[in-house]
Amino acid sequence: MCIAVPGEVIKLFHHEARVKIMGVETTVNIQLVANLKVGEHVLIHAGCAIERIDSIYYDDLLGILESMVDGNEREDR
């Protein structure tokens, strides 16, 4: 199974961005997402930002991933 993870853009380069994923920084390709800005949120799969997402969806996905890592069931908010 493949999964895309949410990340926050913290620095932009020509075709890449530095993003923060659950507190870990990495560099991803951003050629699939036009006009990306620092502070925006993206879905990342296989080292590429594949879609811009809003902050509500970002927070929800981050909560789900954190509960998976912690091994706890997620409670509806």
Secondary structure, 3 states (H helix, E strand, C coil): CCCCEEEEEEEECCCEEEEEECCEEEEEECCCCCCCCCCCEEEEECCEEEEEECHHHHHHHHHHHHHHHHCCCCCCC
